[in-house]
Amino acid sequence: MQHMTKYTSPHWRRNPTPVAWAAALLMSGVAPAVMAADVCTTASTTISATQVGTDNCSLETNGDSVTTTSTGNITSTVVGSNGVNVTATGVTITNAGTLKSTAGFRGGIALTNVASVSSLNNQAGAMIEGSGGTSYGISNEGTITTLTNAGSISGTRRGIHNYGTITTLTNMGAISGGSGIWNVGTITTLNNRQVGLKYEGSAPVTYNIYIVNTTTFGTLELVNNTAWDFSTINYGIATGSAVTASTTYQDVIIKSGGSTFNNTTDKTGTFVSGGLTYSWTLHYDGAAWDLAVGNGVVAPTVTYASATTALANTPAGGAAAVLDANTNINALFTGISTTQQYSDAASQSLPLLTGGSTAAAQTILFGMNQTVQSRIAATSGLSSGDEFSNQNFWIKPFGSYAKQGDLGGVSGFKATTGGVALGVDGSISPQWRVGGAFATAHSKVDGNSAAAPQTLNVDAYQFIGYGTYSLDERTAVSVQMDIGQNNNTASRDIPLASRVAQASYTSQTVHAGVRGSRAYAMNPQTTVVPSIRADYTWIKDSSYTETGAGLLNLAVDGRSTDALVLGADVAVDHKLSTRTSLVASAGLGYDTINKRSSITAAFAGAPGAAFTTNGMAQNPWLAQVGAGVVYKDGRGFEVTGRYDAEQREQFLNQTLSTKLLWAF
């Protein structure tokens, strides 16, 4: 008997004795890995061990892959050792020979709880076996992403002993021994062709039956008091099956050994094969489950246009027509087949926020404009909580959260904005008071669509001029003029094509407003100020071309949008003391333009086929409310805390602000 000592080869940790070299010959195409073999007696194609101990006459991989040839066999007879013991992550195992443990309480392949195998492929004619004492074909405490069995997996106690996670288990061969599969971990998908596969423990998330013909198809037997809640499991026919129309496949799931079926309502679905769509029903007959397959009907050809029409995805209609006409672009959406997937792919191809980026920009403008509204009221001399002195400096941090719900088939957005405004103002005549301000804000806008995730980041800068002309001690006219620029960076996720499109562009913004107001003293503490107003906003986006998505990049035309809102408001100022006041306001406006947004773009893969995407059709009515507290220290310092909100159809924008003012 020959005992091998340590060897520092990158492939094997043993002396290069003839036995070790024989072990190396078992591996075909092995990526750099660390293997261990001990107490080996022969140099044949089978590694065997006869000495009882705690070391392994097996392969222990903490590297990349294990591959056996059709004549390669790895056998462990040492108590406490496995055929292949996996302790690493990202390992691939391909077996065309035999991986075997004849020692008790071990497996042909074993994964520790920190190990992961991306692919385990047991090929046709190959064997993974645990044949001694209480052993398993595969013992898994780690993670196996894909386990494909076309050969045999067997153990004296169980074929597969799963404590860990198996994402997809496809059984086209045989799994046997005891309860076949014993699962107390997670099996996400089980595809089964084997007749009479025994199963014990927790159900897979999805179970698919593989059908070869009318007499050969996968059947499953629940054993040893296994209880399945059939309402929580997904069922189907495995891809590649050859179904026969109007056929019932008997006893596809049965039970024994005290096992139970719970919630046995019929399950239904469809299966597409050879251009035909077959409806199926999984029915419990009181003893077992039968699979009844109906007549096949010609499966309708799904196109992007038909999918968007069927699902009323009207915003994506233009993009869908271009995708259907350009195979080089639509070929990027691999693996899609359903109407929903085609519709989602068209949605993922649309410009940023389905053309709603200008609505998001208007939301940001509202928050910035609100920062100066109370100051304009102050310079009019009509707000007792904001009395005007000759010269003032003020600063106003603000934050807002806006949510636009989905409307008319168009996905909305959520916008979080934070910024600050600062300004100075003073009197230039007994009637005129004027001021200037600068505001800057950052906003993060996320689209609502889970199918087409999109994000817009905006850095906004605005210069504001304002003034008030007093007609008399109670009546005033106020004006405001703003000009600014938004710097935008955007990303569009295209999950169905595994791409992300990115872009940057600028927007120019203009706002002009005029307001007439008159104050009414209800009593010495309370003043009510009704007013009428007109506000005009104009936003112009520059053209831009995306990067990062190849043929799906969009070249987006520049565009502009505007709004003219006529409204009426009422403000109330109530003095709690000489230093503290409560203020509140409410108003209603009507957008006389109320133009539906639209945007024109073309794919990089079809530059001559421009399409137009229409955004939301909004209700023209909007409402505003606000409330706050003003405190003055009597020495020229003032602080105001305020809440403001704007509401429109399926839209709410809420702003919190704090203004600090110093008179000088």
KAFENTA-V65201 format. One record per pair of residues at least 4 apart in sequence whose ideal C-beta (glycine too) atoms are under 6 Angstrom apart, sorted by sequence separation. I is the first residue (numbers start at 1). GAP is how many residues later the second one is. If there is no record, write none. Layout:
# KAFENTA-V65201
i=<I/I>
gap=<GAP/GAP>
This chain:
# KAFENTA-V65201
i=<16/68/95/111/122/140/149/155/162/171/183/212/222/237/255/316/327/350/351/353/365/372/428/471/522/549/576/633/7/61/76/86/101/130/154/175/192/272/284/285/302/308/336/352/378/406/494/602/647/14/101/122/130/153/211/323/377/406/427/428/470/521/522/575/632/6/7/40/41/76/101/130/270/271/282/283/323/381/405/447/493/546/646/7/12/49/100/129/210/308/378/404/468/469/519/520/546/573/574/602/631/7/74/99/128/209/270/282/308/336/379/404/446/491/492/645/4/5/37/39/99/378/425/468/519/545/573/600/630/4/269/281/403/445/491/644/39/308/333/423/467/517/544/572/600/628/629/4/268/280/402/423/444/490/628/643/23/190/423/466/517/543/571/598/599/628/59/84/266/267/278/279/305/401/443/489/543/642/4/83/137/159/304/305/421/465/515/516/542/598/627/38/40/83/137/159/180/184/187/188/189/190/191/193/266/400/442/488/541/641/39/58/66/83/137/159/169/180/181/182/183/278/421/464/515/541/569/596/597/626/38/57/82/109/136/147/158/179/180/182/183/191/304/305/399/441/487/640/36/108/135/158/165/174/264/276/277/304/462/463/514/540/567/625/13/19/22/57/108/135/143/152/156/157/158/159/160/161/162/163/164/165/166/167/168/169/170/171/172/179/199/303/398/419/440/485/486/567/596/639/10/81/108/136/137/138/139/140/141/142/143/144/145/146/147/148/149/150/151/152/153/154/155/163/277/419/462/513/539/567/624/12/13/14/58/107/134/141/150/154/162/171/196/197/198/199/200/397/439/461/485/638/19/23/35/36/58/73/79/82/93/120/127/140/149/158/194/195/200/275/417/461/512/538/565/566/623/18/56/58/59/60/61/62/63/72/73/74/75/76/77/78/82/83/84/85/86/87/126/127/128/129/130/136/193/198/203/371/396/438/484/637/45/54/62/70/77/91/92/116/124/125/192/200/320/417/460/511/537/565/594/622/46/47/48/52/58/61/65/66/67/68/69/70/89/92/93/94/95/96/115/116/117/118/119/120/121/122/123/124/272/319/371/395/437/483/636/33/34/45/49/68/82/87/90/104/113/123/206/207/208/209/210/415/416/458/459/510/536/563/564/34/46/48/49/68/86/98/99/100/101/102/103/104/105/106/107/108/109/110/111/112/113/122/310/394/436/482/564/591/33/61/96/102/104/111/203/208/211/214/313/316/319/415/458/509/535/563/590/619/32/33/95/104/107/111/210/316/319/393/435/481/562/590/618/107/211/217/231/235/307/311/413/414/457/507/508/534/31/214/219/220/221/222/223/224/225/226/227/229/230/236/367/392/434/480/589/31/101/223/229/230/237/254/316/413/456/507/533/243/307/308/391/433/479/588/3/253/307/390/411/412/455/506/532/561/30/222/251/252/302/390/411/432/478/505/587/29/304/308/411/431/454/531/28/252/315/363/431/477/505/586/1/250/302/453/530/559/28/476/503/585/26/248/249/304/406/529/209/475/503/557/584/179/248/474/528/179/474/501/502/556/583/26/247/379/502/527/191/235/501/554/555/500/501/526/246/525/581/243/245/367/371/499/525/245/553/580/363/501/360/364/499/551/579/379/551/360/494/354/354/494/353/372/368/368/364/360/380/379/376/372/353/368/372/314/315/364/380/312/380/357/353/352/376/347/348/347/344/361/382/382/352/384/348/361/382/345/336/333/333/332/361/358/385/384/383/385/385/351/358/351/410/410/407/408/329/358/355/355/407/355/385/405/404/351/403/351/402/401/400/398/399/355/356/398/355/354/396/397/351/350/396/394/395/394/392/393/392/391/329/370/389/329/328/326/366/322/370/322/367/322/363/319/318/318/318/315>
gap=<4/4/4/4/4/4/4/4/4/4/4/4/4/4/4/4/4/4/4/4/4/4/4/4/4/4/4/4/5/5/5/5/5/5/5/5/5/5/5/5/5/5/5/5/5/5/5/5/5/6/6/6/6/6/6/6/6/6/6/6/6/6/6/6/6/7/7/7/7/7/7/7/7/7/7/7/7/7/7/7/7/7/7/8/8/8/8/8/8/8/8/8/8/8/8/8/8/8/8/8/8/9/9/9/9/9/9/9/9/9/9/9/9/9/9/9/10/10/10/10/10/10/10/10/10/10/10/10/10/11/11/11/11/11/11/11/12/12/12/12/12/12/12/12/12/12/12/13/13/13/13/13/13/13/13/13/14/14/14/14/14/14/14/14/14/14/15/15/15/15/15/15/15/15/15/15/15/15/16/16/16/16/16/16/16/16/16/16/16/16/16/17/17/17/17/17/17/17/17/17/17/17/17/17/17/17/17/17/17/17/18/18/18/18/18/18/18/18/18/18/18/18/18/18/18/18/18/18/18/18/19/19/19/19/19/19/19/19/19/19/19/19/19/19/19/19/19/19/20/20/20/20/20/20/20/20/20/20/20/20/20/20/20/20/21/21/21/21/21/21/21/21/21/21/21/21/21/21/21/21/21/21/21/21/21/21/21/21/21/21/21/21/21/21/21/21/21/21/21/21/22/22/22/22/22/22/22/22/22/22/22/22/22/22/22/22/22/22/22/22/22/22/22/22/22/22/22/22/22/22/22/23/23/23/23/23/23/23/23/23/23/23/23/23/23/23/23/23/23/23/23/23/24/24/24/24/24/24/24/24/24/24/24/24/24/24/24/24/24/24/24/24/24/24/24/24/24/25/25/25/25/25/25/25/25/25/25/25/25/25/25/25/25/25/25/25/25/25/25/25/25/25/25/25/25/25/25/25/25/25/25/25/26/26/26/26/26/26/26/26/26/26/26/26/26/26/26/26/26/26/26/26/27/27/27/27/27/27/27/27/27/27/27/27/27/27/27/27/27/27/27/27/27/27/27/27/27/27/27/27/27/27/27/27/27/27/27/28/28/28/28/28/28/28/28/28/28/28/28/28/28/28/28/28/28/28/28/28/28/28/28/29/29/29/29/29/29/29/29/29/29/29/29/29/29/29/29/29/29/29/29/29/29/29/29/29/29/29/29/29/30/30/30/30/30/30/30/30/30/30/30/30/30/30/30/30/30/30/30/30/31/31/31/31/31/31/31/31/31/31/31/31/31/31/31/32/32/32/32/32/32/32/32/32/32/32/32/32/33/33/33/33/33/33/33/33/33/33/33/33/33/33/33/33/33/33/33/34/34/34/34/34/34/34/34/34/34/34/34/35/35/35/35/35/35/35/36/36/36/36/36/36/36/36/36/36/37/37/37/37/37/37/37/37/37/37/37/38/38/38/38/38/38/38/39/39/39/39/39/39/39/39/40/40/40/40/40/40/41/41/41/41/42/42/42/42/42/42/43/43/43/43/43/44/44/44/44/45/45/45/45/45/45/46/46/46/46/46/47/47/47/47/47/48/48/48/49/49/49/50/50/50/50/50/50/51/51/51/52/52/53/53/53/53/53/54/54/55/55/56/57/58/60/65/71/73/79/85/88/89/90/92/94/94/94/95/95/96/96/97/98/99/101/102/102/104/104/105/107/125/135/137/138/143/146/146/147/151/160/163/164/165/178/181/188/189/190/196/198/203/203/205/205/206/209/209/222/239/242/243/243/244/245/245/247/248/249/250/251/253/255/257/257/258/259/259/260/261/261/261/262/263/263/265/265/267/269/269/271/273/274/274/274/276/277/280/280/284/285/287/288/289/290/292/293/294/295/298>
